[in-house]
Amino acid sequence: MVALSLAAPLSATMVLPVAEWRELQHNGQIVLGGRFVQYSGINRTFIARIFGDGSLDFGFNPAPNDWVQSLAVEPDDRILVGGLFTDVNGVGRHGIARLNTNGSLDLIFDPGAGCVGSLTNDATQVRSIALQQFGRVLAGGVFTSYDNQLRDNIVRFFDGAAFFQNLSARAHVFTGERILIAGLIIEGTENKAVLIRGLGPTLASFGVPAPLANPTLSLYDHTGALIAANDNWKATQQTQIQATGLAPPNDFEAAILISLPPGAYTAFLQGKAMTTGIGLSEVYDVGPNVNAQPTNLSARAFVGTGGDVLIGGTIIGGNAASLQRVLVRALGPSLAGAGIATPLANPTLSLRDANGNVIANNDNWKDSQQADIAATGKAPSNDLESAVLALLAPGNYTAIVAGKNATTGVALVEFYSLP
């Protein structure tokens, strides 16, 4: 048994040293918080991190000046800490703070005046922290204000967590099952405002050969019911779309601005009058402050060779220090079960940053990260399909899906936001 040494008691009543809170990080390490000043004979004031075998992580040594009563590990493994303290590592933090993964104080997370005041004789303190969806945090305890705003004993605030801000997919748009289909899943409790764009003519200015001359958009809900459609974006909603600052550059391009309740949706991009060419489908989050977020973004299209591969893209928003855990998948063979006649037999996947630098390549998902991908519960169902699990900072990313040995067929690229 590992010994915890007693912190100086705050009253004449003797209390036992105790770790009041324990949180598990993704790498299996355990963060302990409570009223102690040593762990296994080694000085650690009120917080410590240990390995799975119980040994101390010597590199993790924050220094709050009073008891830690609550902990919450965020998806990127940063740690929210609540308690009776008024500073951490010598920096003022009243009752609540956030630590980087190495134990240093996260200065980007700034609660201002923090939690202060008390309606009782109890000392000001944060006794519990709960993570909610989409970067919201609940804190409860003994206080009368948070950052000088009146809040009696409970408050909710934003933590600046990373989130999906945009999805894009570029592919050669044909007809039938070879059109470009973008999908998104919205989770939460409120409606989410999104702008969906279908571009074609604009791509010529970026050197794209044979762009789709006149794209059309059709938006469907999870039942397959058509809920909105557009040919030329100025035909409807012109004023509202312009107000977003994201109006398509060309009058022949399509756009739909809509508020969607939580659920699954698909947007079909195809050429007017059965025309073909390279098109770009985009989904923008234009309502970031509601309690709802896209948690899955996908695109299905025909994968050819050369410039006719499927290119999926996403923009991750959030503060500069935040990280989003993302699973990217490239599916082909499993699409046959959904009735696709010509699925891509062996997709390959290349995840790249905004500068085109390769973050990771994958052919068959079991070749690397097998255990980690399986643990997400979202592993591809076919061994020939591809997947990459990555921790991504805010920025722009692309996922290029091609056929191994220049094979062709219909493929699906997906981005999953993971806790």
Disulfide bonds with the S-S distance in Angstrom:
none
